[in-house]
């Protein structure tokens, strides 16, 4: 049983594993011709723990791809 702290009342509406898999799938489906390698460990560490609502997945994918493209342009 989940703690009551993880309720919709506090903004939580997610099944963590399922949401993570959806996010990874959406990132991978939007990568064209391997222009970026996919979700990095750093991106995973930054975005997955804060994914508290499944409705945020698209927004997070946009942010991840935006950051990854900026890093690619900087040749880091």
mmJSON file of the N, C-alpha and C atoms, coordinates in Angstrom:
{"data_MODEL":{"atom_site":{
"group_PDB":["ATOM","ATOM","ATOM","ATOM","ATOM","ATOM","ATOM","ATOM","ATOM","ATOM","ATOM","ATOM","ATOM","ATOM","ATOM","ATOM","ATOM","ATOM","ATOM","ATOM","ATOM","ATOM","ATOM","ATOM","ATOM","ATOM","ATOM","ATOM","ATOM","ATOM","ATOM","ATOM","ATOM","ATOM","ATOM","ATOM","ATOM","ATOM","ATOM","ATOM","ATOM","ATOM","ATOM","ATOM","ATOM","ATOM","ATOM","ATOM","ATOM","ATOM","ATOM","ATOM","ATOM","ATOM","ATOM","ATOM","ATOM","ATOM","ATOM","ATOM","ATOM","ATOM","ATOM","ATOM","ATOM","ATOM","ATOM","ATOM","ATOM","ATOM","ATOM","ATOM","ATOM","ATOM","ATOM","ATOM","ATOM","ATOM","ATOM","ATOM","ATOM","ATOM","ATOM","ATOM","ATOM","ATOM","ATOM","ATOM","ATOM","ATOM","ATOM","ATOM","ATOM","ATOM","ATOM","ATOM","ATOM","ATOM","ATOM","ATOM","ATOM","ATOM","ATOM","ATOM","ATOM","ATOM","ATOM","ATOM","ATOM","ATOM","ATOM","ATOM","ATOM","ATOM","ATOM","ATOM","ATOM","ATOM","ATOM","ATOM","ATOM","ATOM","ATOM","ATOM","ATOM","ATOM","ATOM","ATOM","ATOM","ATOM","ATOM","ATOM","ATOM","ATOM","ATOM","ATOM","ATOM","ATOM","ATOM","ATOM","ATOM","ATOM","ATOM","ATOM","ATOM","ATOM","ATOM","ATOM","ATOM","ATOM","ATOM","ATOM","ATOM","ATOM","ATOM","ATOM","ATOM","ATOM","ATOM","ATOM","ATOM","ATOM","ATOM","ATOM","ATOM","ATOM","ATOM","ATOM","ATOM","ATOM","ATOM","ATOM","ATOM","ATOM","ATOM","ATOM","ATOM","ATOM","ATOM","ATOM","ATOM","ATOM","ATOM","ATOM","ATOM","ATOM","ATOM","ATOM","ATOM","ATOM","ATOM","ATOM","ATOM","ATOM","ATOM","ATOM","ATOM","ATOM","ATOM","ATOM","ATOM","ATOM","ATOM","ATOM","ATOM","ATOM","ATOM","ATOM","ATOM","ATOM","ATOM","ATOM","ATOM","ATOM","ATOM","ATOM","ATOM","ATOM","ATOM","ATOM","ATOM","ATOM","ATOM","ATOM","ATOM","ATOM","ATOM","ATOM"],
"id":[1,2,3,4,5,6,7,8,9,10,11,12,13,14,15,16,17,18,19,20,21,22,23,24,25,26,27,28,29,30,31,32,33,34,35,36,37,38,39,40,41,42,43,44,45,46,47,48,49,50,51,52,53,54,55,56,57,58,59,60,61,62,63,64,65,66,67,68,69,70,71,72,73,74,75,76,77,78,79,80,81,82,83,84,85,86,87,88,89,90,91,92,93,94,95,96,97,98,99,100,101,102,103,104,105,106,107,108,109,110,111,112,113,114,115,116,117,118,119,120,121,122,123,124,125,126,127,128,129,130,131,132,133,134,135,136,137,138,139,140,141,142,143,144,145,146,147,148,149,150,151,152,153,154,155,156,157,158,159,160,161,162,163,164,165,166,167,168,169,170,171,172,173,174,175,176,177,178,179,180,181,182,183,184,185,186,187,188,189,190,191,192,193,194,195,196,197,198,199,200,201,202,203,204,205,206,207,208,209,210,211,212,213,214,215,216,217,218,219,220,221,222,223,224,225,226,227,228],
"type_symbol":["N","C","C","N","C","C","N","C","C","N","C","C","N","C","C","N","C","C","N","C","C","N","C","C","N","C","C","N","C","C","N","C","C","N","C","C","N","C","C","N","C","C","N","C","C","N","C","C","N","C","C","N","C","C","N","C","C","N","C","C","N","C","C","N","C","C","N","C","C","N","C","C","N","C","C","N","C","C","N","C","C","N","C","C","N","C","C","N","C","C","N","C","C","N","C","C","N","C","C","N","C","C","N","C","C","N","C","C","N","C","C","N","C","C","N","C","C","N","C","C","N","C","C","N","C","C","N","C","C","N","C","C","N","C","C","N","C","C","N","C","C","N","C","C","N","C","C","N","C","C","N","C","C","N","C","C","N","C","C","N","C","C","N","C","C","N","C","C","N","C","C","N","C","C","N","C","C","N","C","C","N","C","C","N","C","C","N","C","C","N","C","C","N","C","C","N","C","C","N","C","C","N","C","C","N","C","C","N","C","C","N","C","C","N","C","C","N","C","C","N","C","C","N","C","C","N","C","C"],
"label_atom_id":["N","CA","C","N","CA","C","N","CA","C","N","CA","C","N","CA","C","N","CA","C","N","CA","C","N","CA","C","N","CA","C","N","CA","C","N","CA","C","N","CA","C","N","CA","C","N","CA","C","N","CA","C","N","CA","C","N","CA","C","N","CA","C","N","CA","C","N","CA","C","N","CA","C","N","CA","C","N","CA","C","N","CA","C","N","CA","C","N","CA","C","N","CA","C","N","CA","C","N","CA","C","N","CA","C","N","CA","C","N","CA","C","N","CA","C","N","CA","C","N","CA","C","N","CA","C","N","CA","C","N","CA","C","N","CA","C","N","CA","C","N","CA","C","N","CA","C","N","CA","C","N","CA","C","N","CA","C","N","CA","C","N","CA","C","N","CA","C","N","CA","C","N","CA","C","N","CA","C","N","CA","C","N","CA","C","N","CA","C","N","CA","C","N","CA","C","N","CA","C","N","CA","C","N","CA","C","N","CA","C","N","CA","C","N","CA","C","N","CA","C","N","CA","C","N","CA","C","N","CA","C","N","CA","C","N","CA","C","N","CA","C","N","CA","C","N","CA","C","N","CA","C","N","CA","C","N","CA","C","N","CA","C","N","CA","C"],
"label_alt_id":[null,null,null,null,null,null,null,null,null,null,null,null,null,null,null,null,null,null,null,null,null,null,null,null,null,null,null,null,null,null,null,null,null,null,null,null,null,null,null,null,null,null,null,null,null,null,null,null,null,null,null,null,null,null,null,null,null,null,null,null,null,null,null,null,null,null,null,null,null,null,null,null,null,null,null,null,null,null,null,null,null,null,null,null,null,null,null,null,null,null,null,null,null,null,null,null,null,null,null,null,null,null,null,null,null,null,null,null,null,null,null,null,null,null,null,null,null,null,null,null,null,null,null,null,null,null,null,null,null,null,null,null,null,null,null,null,null,null,null,null,null,null,null,null,null,null,null,null,null,null,null,null,null,null,null,null,null,null,null,null,null,null,null,null,null,null,null,null,null,null,null,null,null,null,null,null,null,null,null,null,null,null,null,null,null,null,null,null,null,null,null,null,null,null,null,null,null,null,null,null,null,null,null,null,null,null,null,null,null,null,null,null,null,null,null,null,null,null,null,null,null,null,null,null,null,null,null,null],
"label_comp_id":["UNK","UNK","UNK","UNK","UNK","UNK","UNK","UNK","UNK","UNK","UNK","UNK","UNK","UNK","UNK","UNK","UNK","UNK","UNK","UNK","UNK","UNK","UNK","UNK","UNK","UNK","UNK","UNK","UNK","UNK","UNK","UNK","UNK","UNK","UNK","UNK","UNK","UNK","UNK","UNK","UNK","UNK","UNK","UNK","UNK","UNK","UNK","UNK","UNK","UNK","UNK","UNK","UNK","UNK","UNK","UNK","UNK","UNK","UNK","UNK","UNK","UNK","UNK","UNK","UNK","UNK","UNK","UNK","UNK","UNK","UNK","UNK","UNK","UNK","UNK","UNK","UNK","UNK","UNK","UNK","UNK","UNK","UNK","UNK","UNK","UNK","UNK","UNK","UNK","UNK","UNK","UNK","UNK","UNK","UNK","UNK","UNK","UNK","UNK","UNK","UNK","UNK","UNK","UNK","UNK","UNK","UNK","UNK","UNK","UNK","UNK","UNK","UNK","UNK","UNK","UNK","UNK","UNK","UNK","UNK","UNK","UNK","UNK","UNK","UNK","UNK","UNK","UNK","UNK","UNK","UNK","UNK","UNK","UNK","UNK","UNK","UNK","UNK","UNK","UNK","UNK","UNK","UNK","UNK","UNK","UNK","UNK","UNK","UNK","UNK","UNK","UNK","UNK","UNK","UNK","UNK","UNK","UNK","UNK","UNK","UNK","UNK","UNK","UNK","UNK","UNK","UNK","UNK","UNK","UNK","UNK","UNK","UNK","UNK","UNK","UNK","UNK","UNK","UNK","UNK","UNK","UNK","UNK","UNK","UNK","UNK","UNK","UNK","UNK","UNK","UNK","UNK","UNK","UNK","UNK","UNK","UNK","UNK","UNK","UNK","UNK","UNK","UNK","UNK","UNK","UNK","UNK","UNK","UNK","UNK","UNK","UNK","UNK","UNK","UNK","UNK","UNK","UNK","UNK","UNK","UNK","UNK","UNK","UNK","UNK","UNK","UNK","UNK"],
"label_asym_id":["A","A","A","A","A","A","A","A","A","A","A","A","A","A","A","A","A","A","A","A","A","A","A","A","A","A","A","A","A","A","A","A","A","A","A","A","A","A","A","A","A","A","A","A","A","A","A","A","A","A","A","A","A","A","A","A","A","A","A","A","A","A","A","A","A","A","A","A","A","A","A","A","A","A","A","A","A","A","A","A","A","A","A","A","A","A","A","A","A","A","A","A","A","A","A","A","A","A","A","A","A","A","A","A","A","A","A","A","A","A","A","A","A","A","A","A","A","A","A","A","A","A","A","A","A","A","A","A","A","A","A","A","A","A","A","A","A","A","A","A","A","A","A","A","A","A","A","A","A","A","A","A","A","A","A","A","A","A","A","A","A","A","A","A","A","A","A","A","A","A","A","A","A","A","A","A","A","A","A","A","A","A","A","A","A","A","A","A","A","A","A","A","A","A","A","A","A","A","A","A","A","A","A","A","A","A","A","A","A","A","A","A","A","A","A","A","A","A","A","A","A","A","A","A","A","A","A","A"],
"label_entity_id":["1","1","1","1","1","1","1","1","1","1","1","1","1","1","1","1","1","1","1","1","1","1","1","1","1","1","1","1","1","1","1","1","1","1","1","1","1","1","1","1","1","1","1","1","1","1","1","1","1","1","1","1","1","1","1","1","1","1","1","1","1","1","1","1","1","1","1","1","1","1","1","1","1","1","1","1","1","1","1","1","1","1","1","1","1","1","1","1","1","1","1","1","1","1","1","1","1","1","1","1","1","1","1","1","1","1","1","1","1","1","1","1","1","1","1","1","1","1","1","1","1","1","1","1","1","1","1","1","1","1","1","1","1","1","1","1","1","1","1","1","1","1","1","1","1","1","1","1","1","1","1","1","1","1","1","1","1","1","1","1","1","1","1","1","1","1","1","1","1","1","1","1","1","1","1","1","1","1","1","1","1","1","1","1","1","1","1","1","1","1","1","1","1","1","1","1","1","1","1","1","1","1","1","1","1","1","1","1","1","1","1","1","1","1","1","1","1","1","1","1","1","1","1","1","1","1","1","1"],
"label_seq_id":[1,1,1,2,2,2,3,3,3,4,4,4,5,5,5,6,6,6,7,7,7,8,8,8,9,9,9,10,10,10,11,11,11,12,12,12,13,13,13,14,14,14,15,15,15,16,16,16,17,17,17,18,18,18,19,19,19,20,20,20,21,21,21,22,22,22,23,23,23,24,24,24,25,25,25,26,26,26,27,27,27,28,28,28,29,29,29,30,30,30,31,31,31,32,32,32,33,33,33,34,34,34,35,35,35,36,36,36,37,37,37,38,38,38,39,39,39,40,40,40,41,41,41,42,42,42,43,43,43,44,44,44,45,45,45,46,46,46,47,47,47,48,48,48,49,49,49,50,50,50,51,51,51,52,52,52,53,53,53,54,54,54,55,55,55,56,56,56,57,57,57,58,58,58,59,59,59,60,60,60,61,61,61,62,62,62,63,63,63,64,64,64,65,65,65,66,66,66,67,67,67,68,68,68,69,69,69,70,70,70,71,71,71,72,72,72,73,73,73,74,74,74,75,75,75,76,76,76],
"pdbx_PDB_ins_code":[null,null,null,null,null,null,null,null,null,null,null,null,null,null,null,null,null,null,null,null,null,null,null,null,null,null,null,null,null,null,null,null,null,null,null,null,null,null,null,null,null,null,null,null,null,null,null,null,null,null,null,null,null,null,null,null,null,null,null,null,null,null,null,null,null,null,null,null,null,null,null,null,null,null,null,null,null,null,null,null,null,null,null,null,null,null,null,null,null,null,null,null,null,null,null,null,null,null,null,null,null,null,null,null,null,null,null,null,null,null,null,null,null,null,null,null,null,null,null,null,null,null,null,null,null,null,null,null,null,null,null,null,null,null,null,null,null,null,null,null,null,null,null,null,null,null,null,null,null,null,null,null,null,null,null,null,null,null,null,null,null,null,null,null,null,null,null,null,null,null,null,null,null,null,null,null,null,null,null,null,null,null,null,null,null,null,null,null,null,null,null,null,null,null,null,null,null,null,null,null,null,null,null,null,null,null,null,null,null,null,null,null,null,null,null,null,null,null,null,null,null,null,null,null,null,null,null,null],
"Cartn_x":[0.839,0.0,0.887,0.502,1.23,0.893,1.823,1.588,0.535,-0.25,-1.256,-0.599,0.7,1.419,1.522,1.371,1.487,0.102,-0.756,-2.118,-2.328,-3.421,-3.762,-3.922,-4.29,-4.45,-3.154,-2.021,-0.716,-0.07,-0.848,-0.361,0.153,0.139,0.642,-0.455,-0.15,-1.067,-0.219,0.49,1.454,1.74,2.025,2.608,4.054,5.012,6.383,7.007,6.922,7.541,6.887,5.584,4.849,5.156,5.154,5.44,6.868,7.808,9.204,9.329,8.676,8.742,8.105,7.001,6.357,7.281,7.906,8.8,9.971,10.6,11.728,11.276,10.127,9.606,9.345,8.785,8.5,9.787,10.787,12.078,12.661,12.695,13.272,12.511,11.201,10.416,10.596,11.022,11.2,12.635,13.539,14.926,14.996,15.535,15.628,17.055,17.235,18.544,19.633,19.283,20.237,20.983,20.279,20.922,21.368,20.681,21.131,21.005,21.8,21.848,20.665,19.757,18.644,18.764,17.981,17.953,19.254,19.974,21.243,20.978,21.993,21.871,21.582,22.229,22.008,20.572,20.072,18.697,17.717,17.989,17.15,17.123,18.301,18.406,17.71,17.688,17.056,15.541,15.073,13.662,12.775,13.239,12.375,11.914,12.795,12.309,11.256,11.264,10.296,9.027,8.924,7.735,6.621,5.767,4.731,3.338,3.23,1.934,2.132,1.402,1.56,1.288,0.516,0.212,1.435,2.493,3.72,4.698,4.406,5.358,5.765,4.825,5.16,6.023,5.683,6.454,7.89,8.049,9.379,10.162,9.495,10.157,10.669,9.852,10.277,11.515,11.508,12.641,13.899,13.751,14.897,15.517,14.691,15.206,15.812,15.24,15.781,17.184,17.333,18.637,19.635,19.216,20.112,20.588,19.698,20.091,21.052,20.856,21.778,23.159,23.191,24.474,25.177,24.407,24.987,25.613,24.921,25.441,26.717,26.867,28.055,29.194,28.913,29.89,30.469,29.604,30.035,29.904],
"Cartn_y":[-1.181,0.0,1.248,2.234,3.497,4.369,5.226,6.236,7.204,7.778,8.757,10.032,10.201,11.356,11.315,10.137,9.968,9.878,10.798,10.78,11.914,11.825,12.881,14.224,14.176,15.404,16.226,15.535,16.193,16.225,15.966,16.068,14.781,13.698,12.426,11.681,11.279,10.467,9.683,8.69,7.984,6.601,5.689,4.397,4.51,4.63,4.986,4.148,2.848,2.005,2.229,2.245,2.427,3.804,4.83,6.181,6.271,5.643,5.642,4.97,3.859,3.143,3.969,4.626,5.487,6.641,7.254,8.37,7.917,6.817,6.299,5.985,5.362,5.032,6.289,7.31,8.555,9.273,9.273,9.876,9.136,7.819,7.02,7.194,7.32,7.451,8.821,9.807,11.159,11.444,10.519,10.695,10.309,11.195,10.942,10.592,9.495,9.083,9.101,8.697,8.644,9.952,11.07,12.372,12.577,11.937,11.874,10.428,10.034,8.613,8.07,8.887,8.429,9.014,8.519,9.033,8.698,9.722,9.5,9.217,8.742,8.471,9.769,10.838,12.133,12.595,12.504,12.9,12.029,10.743,9.833,10.286,10.572,10.964,12.289,13.17,14.472,14.441,13.704,13.787,12.693,11.475,10.377,10.52,10.848,10.969,12.058,13.062,14.15,13.95,12.837,12.556,12.039,12.947,12.581,12.469,12.828,12.786,12.378,11.389,10.883,11.958,12.969,14.041,14.897,14.764,15.53,14.85,13.643,12.88,13.643,14.154,14.878,16.102,16.828,18.009,17.612,16.52,16.039,15.588,14.914,14.482,15.701,16.73,17.963,18.552,18.607,19.163,18.314,17.009,16.104,16.275,16.292,16.432,17.814,18.816,20.171,20.224,19.684,19.654,18.818,17.65,16.765,17.429,18.134,18.822,19.97,20.691,21.765,21.207,20.098,19.468,18.987,18.416,17.95,19.105,20.227,21.396,21.934,21.738,22.198,21.186,20.023,18.943,18.48,18.332,17.851,16.348],
"Cartn_z":[0.0,0.0,0.0,-0.815,-0.889,0.303,0.648,1.668,1.145,2.031,1.618,1.088,1.342,0.815,-0.705,-1.302,-2.745,-3.393,-3.062,-3.586,-4.59,-5.31,-6.271,-5.57,-4.331,-3.544,-3.536,-3.609,-3.599,-4.979,-6.029,-7.39,-7.995,-7.248,-7.75,-8.495,-9.71,-10.498,-11.487,-10.972,-11.811,-11.254,-12.159,-11.802,-12.278,-11.36,-11.733,-12.844,-12.775,-13.8,-15.159,-15.188,-16.444,-17.044,-16.215,-16.709,-17.241,-16.56,-17.01,-18.367,-18.535,-19.814,-20.933,-20.643,-21.655,-22.035,-21.038,-21.309,-22.179,-21.837,-22.63,-24.05,-24.194,-25.52,-26.344,-25.726,-26.455,-26.851,-25.97,-26.315,-27.513,-27.436,-28.527,-29.834,-29.775,-31.007,-31.659,-30.892,-31.452,-31.879,-31.613,-32.049,-33.52,-34.337,-35.77,-36.139,-36.831,-37.343,-36.274,-35.069,-33.959,-33.741,-33.927,-33.737,-32.292,-31.373,-29.991,-29.533,-28.565,-28.219,-27.441,-27.009,-26.195,-24.801,-23.89,-22.532,-21.816,-21.405,-20.699,-19.224,-18.546,-17.116,-16.353,-16.76,-16.103,-16.303,-17.528,-17.808,-17.02,-16.973,-16.195,-14.737,-14.187,-12.78,-12.482,-13.458,-13.263,-13.435,-14.416,-14.775,-14.201,-14.125,-13.69,-12.243,-11.296,-9.911,-9.71,-10.57,-10.409,-11.242,-11.94,-12.757,-11.848,-11.41,-10.445,-11.064,-12.334,-12.989,-14.444,-14.885,-16.245,-17.297,-16.948,-17.895,-18.204,-17.428,-17.638,-18.594,-19.03,-19.845,-21.094,-21.862,-23.098,-22.806,-21.76,-21.373,-21.024,-20.308,-19.938,-21.166,-22.098,-23.333,-24.087,-24.19,-24.86,-24.183,-22.864,-22.128,-22.311,-22.246,-22.405,-23.783,-24.815,-26.174,-26.413,-25.818,-25.931,-25.306,-24.131,-23.458,-24.253,-24.689,-25.44,-26.731,-27.414,-28.652,-28.376,-27.286,-26.916,-26.593,-25.873,-25.54,-26.798,-27.731,-28.981,-29.768,-29.806,-30.528,-29.9,-28.595,-27.893,-27.996,-28.598,-28.75,-27.412,-26.441,-25.126,-25.088],
"occupancy":[1.0,1.0,1.0,1.0,1.0,1.0,1.0,1.0,1.0,1.0,1.0,1.0,1.0,1.0,1.0,1.0,1.0,1.0,1.0,1.0,1.0,1.0,1.0,1.0,1.0,1.0,1.0,1.0,1.0,1.0,1.0,1.0,1.0,1.0,1.0,1.0,1.0,1.0,1.0,1.0,1.0,1.0,1.0,1.0,1.0,1.0,1.0,1.0,1.0,1.0,1.0,1.0,1.0,1.0,1.0,1.0,1.0,1.0,1.0,1.0,1.0,1.0,1.0,1.0,1.0,1.0,1.0,1.0,1.0,1.0,1.0,1.0,1.0,1.0,1.0,1.0,1.0,1.0,1.0,1.0,1.0,1.0,1.0,1.0,1.0,1.0,1.0,1.0,1.0,1.0,1.0,1.0,1.0,1.0,1.0,1.0,1.0,1.0,1.0,1.0,1.0,1.0,1.0,1.0,1.0,1.0,1.0,1.0,1.0,1.0,1.0,1.0,1.0,1.0,1.0,1.0,1.0,1.0,1.0,1.0,1.0,1.0,1.0,1.0,1.0,1.0,1.0,1.0,1.0,1.0,1.0,1.0,1.0,1.0,1.0,1.0,1.0,1.0,1.0,1.0,1.0,1.0,1.0,1.0,1.0,1.0,1.0,1.0,1.0,1.0,1.0,1.0,1.0,1.0,1.0,1.0,1.0,1.0,1.0,1.0,1.0,1.0,1.0,1.0,1.0,1.0,1.0,1.0,1.0,1.0,1.0,1.0,1.0,1.0,1.0,1.0,1.0,1.0,1.0,1.0,1.0,1.0,1.0,1.0,1.0,1.0,1.0,1.0,1.0,1.0,1.0,1.0,1.0,1.0,1.0,1.0,1.0,1.0,1.0,1.0,1.0,1.0,1.0,1.0,1.0,1.0,1.0,1.0,1.0,1.0,1.0,1.0,1.0,1.0,1.0,1.0,1.0,1.0,1.0,1.0,1.0,1.0,1.0,1.0,1.0,1.0,1.0,1.0],
"B_iso_or_equiv":[0.0,0.0,0.0,0.0,0.0,0.0,0.0,0.0,0.0,0.0,0.0,0.0,0.0,0.0,0.0,0.0,0.0,0.0,0.0,0.0,0.0,0.0,0.0,0.0,0.0,0.0,0.0,0.0,0.0,0.0,0.0,0.0,0.0,0.0,0.0,0.0,0.0,0.0,0.0,0.0,0.0,0.0,0.0,0.0,0.0,0.0,0.0,0.0,0.0,0.0,0.0,0.0,0.0,0.0,0.0,0.0,0.0,0.0,0.0,0.0,0.0,0.0,0.0,0.0,0.0,0.0,0.0,0.0,0.0,0.0,0.0,0.0,0.0,0.0,0.0,0.0,0.0,0.0,0.0,0.0,0.0,0.0,0.0,0.0,0.0,0.0,0.0,0.0,0.0,0.0,0.0,0.0,0.0,0.0,0.0,0.0,0.0,0.0,0.0,0.0,0.0,0.0,0.0,0.0,0.0,0.0,0.0,0.0,0.0,0.0,0.0,0.0,0.0,0.0,0.0,0.0,0.0,0.0,0.0,0.0,0.0,0.0,0.0,0.0,0.0,0.0,0.0,0.0,0.0,0.0,0.0,0.0,0.0,0.0,0.0,0.0,0.0,0.0,0.0,0.0,0.0,0.0,0.0,0.0,0.0,0.0,0.0,0.0,0.0,0.0,0.0,0.0,0.0,0.0,0.0,0.0,0.0,0.0,0.0,0.0,0.0,0.0,0.0,0.0,0.0,0.0,0.0,0.0,0.0,0.0,0.0,0.0,0.0,0.0,0.0,0.0,0.0,0.0,0.0,0.0,0.0,0.0,0.0,0.0,0.0,0.0,0.0,0.0,0.0,0.0,0.0,0.0,0.0,0.0,0.0,0.0,0.0,0.0,0.0,0.0,0.0,0.0,0.0,0.0,0.0,0.0,0.0,0.0,0.0,0.0,0.0,0.0,0.0,0.0,0.0,0.0,0.0,0.0,0.0,0.0,0.0,0.0,0.0,0.0,0.0,0.0,0.0,0.0],
"pdbx_formal_charge":[null,null,null,null,null,null,null,null,null,null,null,null,null,null,null,null,null,null,null,null,null,null,null,null,null,null,null,null,null,null,null,null,null,null,null,null,null,null,null,null,null,null,null,null,null,null,null,null,null,null,null,null,null,null,null,null,null,null,null,null,null,null,null,null,null,null,null,null,null,null,null,null,null,null,null,null,null,null,null,null,null,null,null,null,null,null,null,null,null,null,null,null,null,null,null,null,null,null,null,null,null,null,null,null,null,null,null,null,null,null,null,null,null,null,null,null,null,null,null,null,null,null,null,null,null,null,null,null,null,null,null,null,null,null,null,null,null,null,null,null,null,null,null,null,null,null,null,null,null,null,null,null,null,null,null,null,null,null,null,null,null,null,null,null,null,null,null,null,null,null,null,null,null,null,null,null,null,null,null,null,null,null,null,null,null,null,null,null,null,null,null,null,null,null,null,null,null,null,null,null,null,null,null,null,null,null,null,null,null,null,null,null,null,null,null,null,null,null,null,null,null,null,null,null,null,null,null,null],
"auth_seq_id":[1,1,1,2,2,2,3,3,3,4,4,4,5,5,5,6,6,6,7,7,7,8,8,8,9,9,9,10,10,10,11,11,11,12,12,12,13,13,13,14,14,14,15,15,15,16,16,16,17,17,17,18,18,18,19,19,19,20,20,20,21,21,21,22,22,22,23,23,23,24,24,24,25,25,25,26,26,26,27,27,27,28,28,28,29,29,29,30,30,30,31,31,31,32,32,32,33,33,33,34,34,34,35,35,35,36,36,36,37,37,37,38,38,38,39,39,39,40,40,40,41,41,41,42,42,42,43,43,43,44,44,44,45,45,45,46,46,46,47,47,47,48,48,48,49,49,49,50,50,50,51,51,51,52,52,52,53,53,53,54,54,54,55,55,55,56,56,56,57,57,57,58,58,58,59,59,59,60,60,60,61,61,61,62,62,62,63,63,63,64,64,64,65,65,65,66,66,66,67,67,67,68,68,68,69,69,69,70,70,70,71,71,71,72,72,72,73,73,73,74,74,74,75,75,75,76,76,76],
"auth_comp_id":["UNK","UNK","UNK","UNK","UNK","UNK","UNK","UNK","UNK","UNK","UNK","UNK","UNK","UNK","UNK","UNK","UNK","UNK","UNK","UNK","UNK","UNK","UNK","UNK","UNK","UNK","UNK","UNK","UNK","UNK","UNK","UNK","UNK","UNK","UNK","UNK","UNK","UNK","UNK","UNK","UNK","UNK","UNK","UNK","UNK","UNK","UNK","UNK","UNK","UNK","UNK","UNK","UNK","UNK","UNK","UNK","UNK","UNK","UNK","UNK","UNK","UNK","UNK","UNK","UNK","UNK","UNK","UNK","UNK","UNK","UNK","UNK","UNK","UNK","UNK","UNK","UNK","UNK","UNK","UNK","UNK","UNK","UNK","UNK","UNK","UNK","UNK","UNK","UNK","UNK","UNK","UNK","UNK","UNK","UNK","UNK","UNK","UNK","UNK","UNK","UNK","UNK","UNK","UNK","UNK","UNK","UNK","UNK","UNK","UNK","UNK","UNK","UNK","UNK","UNK","UNK","UNK","UNK","UNK","UNK","UNK","UNK","UNK","UNK","UNK","UNK","UNK","UNK","UNK","UNK","UNK","UNK","UNK","UNK","UNK","UNK","UNK","UNK","UNK","UNK","UNK","UNK","UNK","UNK","UNK","UNK","UNK","UNK","UNK","UNK","UNK","UNK","UNK","UNK","UNK","UNK","UNK","UNK","UNK","UNK","UNK","UNK","UNK","UNK","UNK","UNK","UNK","UNK","UNK","UNK","UNK","UNK","UNK","UNK","UNK","UNK","UNK","UNK","UNK","UNK","UNK","UNK","UNK","UNK","UNK","UNK","UNK","UNK","UNK","UNK","UNK","UNK","UNK","UNK","UNK","UNK","UNK","UNK","UNK","UNK","UNK","UNK","UNK","UNK","UNK","UNK","UNK","UNK","UNK","UNK","UNK","UNK","UNK","UNK","UNK","UNK","UNK","UNK","UNK","UNK","UNK","UNK","UNK","UNK","UNK","UNK","UNK","UNK"],
"auth_asym_id":["A","A","A","A","A","A","A","A","A","A","A","A","A","A","A","A","A","A","A","A","A","A","A","A","A","A","A","A","A","A","A","A","A","A","A","A","A","A","A","A","A","A","A","A","A","A","A","A","A","A","A","A","A","A","A","A","A","A","A","A","A","A","A","A","A","A","A","A","A","A","A","A","A","A","A","A","A","A","A","A","A","A","A","A","A","A","A","A","A","A","A","A","A","A","A","A","A","A","A","A","A","A","A","A","A","A","A","A","A","A","A","A","A","A","A","A","A","A","A","A","A","A","A","A","A","A","A","A","A","A","A","A","A","A","A","A","A","A","A","A","A","A","A","A","A","A","A","A","A","A","A","A","A","A","A","A","A","A","A","A","A","A","A","A","A","A","A","A","A","A","A","A","A","A","A","A","A","A","A","A","A","A","A","A","A","A","A","A","A","A","A","A","A","A","A","A","A","A","A","A","A","A","A","A","A","A","A","A","A","A","A","A","A","A","A","A","A","A","A","A","A","A","A","A","A","A","A","A"],
"auth_atom_id":["N","CA","C","N","CA","C","N","CA","C","N","CA","C","N","CA","C","N","CA","C","N","CA","C","N","CA","C","N","CA","C","N","CA","C","N","CA","C","N","CA","C","N","CA","C","N","CA","C","N","CA","C","N","CA","C","N","CA","C","N","CA","C","N","CA","C","N","CA","C","N","CA","C","N","CA","C","N","CA","C","N","CA","C","N","CA","C","N","CA","C","N","CA","C","N","CA","C","N","CA","C","N","CA","C","N","CA","C","N","CA","C","N","CA","C","N","CA","C","N","CA","C","N","CA","C","N","CA","C","N","CA","C","N","CA","C","N","CA","C","N","CA","C","N","CA","C","N","CA","C","N","CA","C","N","CA","C","N","CA","C","N","CA","C","N","CA","C","N","CA","C","N","CA","C","N","CA","C","N","CA","C","N","CA","C","N","CA","C","N","CA","C","N","CA","C","N","CA","C","N","CA","C","N","CA","C","N","CA","C","N","CA","C","N","CA","C","N","CA","C","N","CA","C","N","CA","C","N","CA","C","N","CA","C","N","CA","C","N","CA","C","N","CA","C","N","CA","C","N","CA","C","N","CA","C","N","CA","C","N","CA","C","N","CA","C"],
"pdbx_PDB_model_num":[1,1,1,1,1,1,1,1,1,1,1,1,1,1,1,1,1,1,1,1,1,1,1,1,1,1,1,1,1,1,1,1,1,1,1,1,1,1,1,1,1,1,1,1,1,1,1,1,1,1,1,1,1,1,1,1,1,1,1,1,1,1,1,1,1,1,1,1,1,1,1,1,1,1,1,1,1,1,1,1,1,1,1,1,1,1,1,1,1,1,1,1,1,1,1,1,1,1,1,1,1,1,1,1,1,1,1,1,1,1,1,1,1,1,1,1,1,1,1,1,1,1,1,1,1,1,1,1,1,1,1,1,1,1,1,1,1,1,1,1,1,1,1,1,1,1,1,1,1,1,1,1,1,1,1,1,1,1,1,1,1,1,1,1,1,1,1,1,1,1,1,1,1,1,1,1,1,1,1,1,1,1,1,1,1,1,1,1,1,1,1,1,1,1,1,1,1,1,1,1,1,1,1,1,1,1,1,1,1,1,1,1,1,1,1,1,1,1,1,1,1,1,1,1,1,1,1,1]
}}}
